[in-house]
Amino acid sequence: MTTWLREETSHDIAPDTSHDIFRFLREGDEGRHQTARVTADGAAWLTSAVGAGGVAALGRWEARPDSPAVLPCGSAFDVVNVDPVFGRRILGRLWEEGPGSGPVAVHRGRMMLFAAPGTAQRLPALLDWEEWGEAVPRPLCHGLGDAVTVPPLAPSPRSDASGPSGPRWLVAPDTRHPWLPGPEVVLWACVRAVRAASAADVRVSIFPPADPGANVYDVSRRR
């Protein structure tokens, strides 16, 4: 199920310097654009989604650090998959008014918000109960039993100036224990994003509405 795996336990992964991938991630940390590149600790967290096993797949990761991977949801993280425009509004609320976000990626024209395990199961029910829930564009929630394509550890050198051709990180994982928003936090951000968009669409005028039956004269023609 995975492309890059590591035979370690979920939260006690000690990077082995014999693995080239961790040396690759540590080299040249200074000067890197870290928001788009996974750190060694971030890679350890990603591989913890698999648990034990997958040594053979790790070789592919080491050989192709610029390749995406497929990782299972439900243990280390869930993923909330949203329209990118609405996703930007959610991120705006999370960072401007809330606690911030966990890792965030884009793939196939969708934005993937990495969330706490269990979010995929609870968020749809919370949206059903929420007063503004019907106005929220329904996200695709990936949880236990699902798998998602994860962007590569570093941007591909084959990407040209027009931008990467495949999945990419907006906020790459950089720690072994990243903070991940739970269902209540994601719900809050969704509702705030919808309310903000709704308020922006309301035009406020100091003049009362025009009377459709009133006589209207073209004063520009008066002498």
Secondary structure, DSSP 8 states (H G I E B T S, - for coil): --SS--SS-SS-----TTSHHHHHHHTT-TTS-GGGS--HHHHHHHHTTT-S--HHHHHHHHH-TTS-EEEE-SSS-EEEEE-HHHHHHHHHHHHHTSS--S-EEEETTEEEEEE-TTHHHHHHHHHHHSTTGGGS---EEE-TT-EEEE--SS--TT-BTTB-SS-EEEE---SSS-----HHHHHHHHHHHHHHHHHHH----SS----TTS----GGG--
